[in-house]
């Protein structure tokens, strides 16, 4: 059953237990913010590792690895809501939309990367590279697309009932695990790289179906001129990103702590080359 995705948290604050009933929809409980991060050290690391043979290594790999590192220390960001109860997720699943090629009519699909809190940048690079290659070899669709094509075969009125029934099963944790593994609406994080399109990051909505609590959009790299403490103007390399998050899984202080840590990790990405010294377990 889909509750195999996690275990219910029973020791949280009383308000945390009540919040999902006050705000039953994920969209109604969504908060958003934007931030910028200095990526000069990221660019240096990317150049170095590409010369060492990590072809295609990019900012998306570093962002994923950095987010996983933060979740290893702040596991509350890896929770989800199921049946209006808060659950600690047992694993990490990161969803990302990809296009087969950069053209208007090229097919788009979603891939899901399985991860663990001890993953390094090397692990993420290897696993994501393999995942992308497998999807390209599958032709014009993967297993996620196959499931969607099956649903498309139903008449509209029956499809509406099927989706309602799936939501009902999901509410009670009765969706088969193989289905939640395929679903792009179930997971720890959905991330999109708008920078690959030369665009600034958008504020992407959360989905009421499934249990994805956080959506991150990355923008393109840009230069910023700032004055240092000596009164000299310096050029900085920056990336803007936006976050849409479900406020019911943890409080504002927890989110602030986690995303300040994310910024620190991105500004010092060399730590992602080794596994974390320890992994913190979520509360019971």
C-alpha positions in Angstrom: 0.0 0.0 0.0 1.1 3.6 -0.5 1.6 4.2 3.2 4.7 2.1 2.8 6.1 5.4 1.6 6.3 6.6 5.2 5.3 6.4 8.8 2.9 8.6 10.6 4.3 11.3 12.9 2.6 11.2 16.3 4.8 13.4 18.4 4.4 16.7 16.5 2.9 19.9 17.9 -0.9 19.8 18.3 -1.4 22.5 15.8 0.6 20.5 13.2 -2.0 17.7 13.6 -4.9 20.0 13.2 -3.6 22.1 10.3 -4.4 19.5 7.6 -8.0 19.5 8.6 -8.2 23.3 8.6 -6.3 23.4 5.2 -7.4 20.2 3.5 -6.0 21.1 0.0 -2.3 21.4 -0.8 -2.8 24.5 -2.9 -4.7 26.1 -0.1 -1.7 25.4 2.2 1.0 26.6 -0.2 3.5 29.2 0.6 6.0 30.6 -1.8 9.3 32.6 -1.8 12.2 33.4 -4.1 15.9 33.6 -3.3 19.2 34.0 -5.0 22.5 32.2 -4.5 26.1 32.8 -5.4 27.2 30.0 -7.7 30.8 30.9 -8.4 32.1 27.9 -6.5 29.5 25.7 -8.2 30.8 26.9 -11.6 34.4 26.2 -10.5 33.4 22.7 -9.4 31.5 22.0 -12.6 34.5 23.0 -14.8 36.8 20.8 -12.7 34.6 17.7 -12.7 33.8 18.0 -16.4 37.5 18.0 -17.1 37.7 14.8 -15.0 35.1 13.1 -17.3 31.7 13.9 -15.8 30.3 14.9 -19.1 26.9 16.8 -18.9 27.3 17.6 -15.2 25.3 20.7 -14.5 23.6 22.9 -11.9 20.6 20.6 -11.8 22.8 17.8 -10.3 24.3 20.2 -7.7 20.8 21.5 -6.7 19.5 17.9 -6.3 22.6 16.8 -4.3 22.3 19.9 -2.1 18.6 19.4 -1.4 19.3 15.8 -0.5 22.1 16.9 1.8 19.8 19.3 3.5 17.1 16.7 3.9 19.7 14.4 5.6 20.0 17.1 8.3 16.5 18.6 8.3 14.3 15.5 7.5 11.1 17.5 8.2 11.2 18.8 4.6 10.7 15.2 3.4 7.4 14.7 5.1 4.0 14.4 3.3 0.3 14.6 4.0 -1.8 11.5 3.6 -5.4 11.3 4.8 -5.0 14.7 6.6 -2.2 13.2 8.7 1.5 14.0 8.6 3.9 11.3 7.6 7.7 11.0 7.6 8.9 9.7 4.2 11.0 6.6 4.3 13.0 7.4 1.2 13.6 10.3 -1.2 12.1 10.6 -4.7 12.8 13.6 -6.9 10.7 14.3 -10.0 11.8 16.2 -13.0 10.2 17.0 -16.3 12.4 16.4 -19.4 12.0 16.9 -23.2 13.4 14.5 -25.6 14.9 17.4 -27.6 14.7 21.2 -27.5 11.9 21.7 -30.0 8.4 23.0 -29.7 6.7 19.7 -30.5 9.2 17.3 -28.9 7.5 15.0 -26.3 7.8 15.8 -22.7 7.9 13.2 -19.9 8.6 13.1 -16.1 11.4 11.0 -14.6 11.7 10.1 -10.9 15.1 9.8 -9.3 15.4 7.5 -6.2 17.8 8.9 -3.7 19.1 8.3 -0.1 20.3 10.8 2.5 23.9 9.6 2.1 24.0 10.3 -1.7 26.9 12.4 -3.0 27.2 14.5 -6.1 28.8 11.5 -7.8 25.9 9.3 -6.9 23.3 11.8 -8.2 25.3 12.3 -11.4 25.6 8.6 -12.1 22.0 7.7 -11.3 20.4 10.7 -13.1 22.6 10.1 -16.2 21.5 6.5 -16.3 17.9 7.4 -15.8 17.9 10.0 -18.6 19.6 7.5 -21.0 17.1 4.8 -20.2 14.2 7.2 -21.0 15.7 8.2 -24.3 16.1 4.6 -25.3 12.5 3.8 -24.4 11.3 5.9 -27.4 8.4 8.3 -27.1 7.2 7.2 -23.7 8.2 5.6 -20.4 6.1 3.8 -17.8 4.6 7.1 -16.5 3.5 7.9 -19.9 2.1 4.4 -20.4 -0.1 4.8 -17.3 -1.3 8.2 -18.6 -2.1 6.7 -22.0 -4.2 4.0 -20.4 -6.2 6.6 -18.5 -6.7 8.6 -21.8 -8.4 5.5 -23.3 -11.4 6.0 -21.0 -14.4 8.2 -21.9 -14.2 11.6 -20.3 -17.0 10.9 -17.8 -15.5 7.6 -16.7 -12.0 9.1 -16.5 -13.4 11.7 -14.1 -14.7 8.8 -11.9 -11.4 6.9 -12.2 -9.4 9.9 -11.0 -11.9 10.5 -8.2 -11.5 6.9 -7.2 -7.7 7.1 -7.3 -7.8 10.2 -5.0 -10.1 8.3 -2.6 -7.7 5.3 -2.5 -4.8 7.7 -2.1 -6.5 9.4 0.9 -6.8 6.1 2.7 -3.3 5.0 1.7 -4.6 2.2 -0.5 -2.9 3.0 -3.8 -0.4 0.2 -4.7 3.2 1.2 -4.2 4.0 0.4 -7.9 1.5 3.1 -8.9 2.9 5.8 -6.5 6.4 4.9 -7.8 5.2 5.7 -11.3 3.2 8.8 -10.3 4.8 12.2 -10.9 2.5 13.6 -8.2 4.1 11.4 -5.4 7.5 12.1 -4.1 9.8 14.3 -2.0 10.4 17.2 -4.5 9.6 18.3 -8.0 12.4 20.4 -9.5 12.5 22.2 -12.9 15.4 24.0 -14.5 14.0 27.1 -16.3 17.6 28.2 -16.8 18.0 25.5 -19.5 15.4 27.5 -21.4 17.0 30.8 -20.7 14.2 31.8 -18.5 13.8 33.2 -15.0 12.2 30.8 -12.4 8.4 30.6 -12.2 6.3 30.1 -9.1 4.9 26.6 -9.9 1.8 25.4 -8.1 1.6 22.3 -6.0 -0.7 19.4 -7.0 -3.7 18.5 -5.0 -3.4 14.9 -6.2 -0.6 12.9 -4.7 1.7 14.0 -1.9 4.5 16.2 -3.3 5.1 18.9 -0.7 7.7 21.1 -2.4 8.3 22.5 -5.9 11.6 24.3 -6.8 12.2 26.2 -10.0 15.7 27.2 -11.0 16.4 30.2 -13.2 19.3 31.0 -15.6 22.7 32.2 -14.4 23.2 35.9 -14.3 25.8 38.4 -13.3 25.3 40.9 -10.4 27.5 43.8 -9.5 27.8 44.5 -5.7 30.0 46.7 -3.6 32.3 44.9 -1.1 33.3 46.1 2.3 36.3 47.9 0.8 34.0 50.0 -1.4 35.1 48.1 -4.6 32.6 46.8 -7.1 32.7 43.1 -7.7 30.9 40.9 -10.2 29.1 37.9 -8.7 27.6 34.9 -10.6 24.1 34.2 -9.3 21.1 31.9 -9.8 17.6 32.9 -8.8 15.2 30.1 -7.6 11.7 29.9 -6.4 10.1 27.6 -3.9 6.5 26.5 -3.4 6.0 24.5 -0.3 3.2 22.9 1.8 3.2 24.7 5.1 1.5 21.8 6.8 4.5 19.5 6.9 6.7 21.7 9.1 6.7 25.2 10.6 8.2 28.4 9.2 11.3 28.3 11.4 12.0 24.8 10.2 11.6 25.8 6.6 13.8 28.9 7.1 16.5 26.8 8.7 16.4 24.2 5.9 16.6 26.7 3.0 19.3 28.8 4.7 21.3 25.5 4.9 20.5 24.9 1.2 22.0 28.3 0.3 25.1 27.5 2.4 25.6 24.2 0.8 25.2 25.6 -2.7 27.8 28.3 -1.9 30.2 25.6 -0.7 29.4 22.6 -3.0 32.7 20.7 -2.4 31.1 19.1 0.6 28.7 17.3 -1.7 31.6 15.2 -3.0 31.5 13.1 0.2 28.7 11.6 2.2 27.4 13.5 5.3 29.0 12.6 8.6 25.7 11.7 10.1 22.0 11.5 9.0 19.3 12.8 11.3 16.1 10.8 11.7 12.8 12.5 11.8 10.7 12.7 15.0 8.5 9.8 15.9 
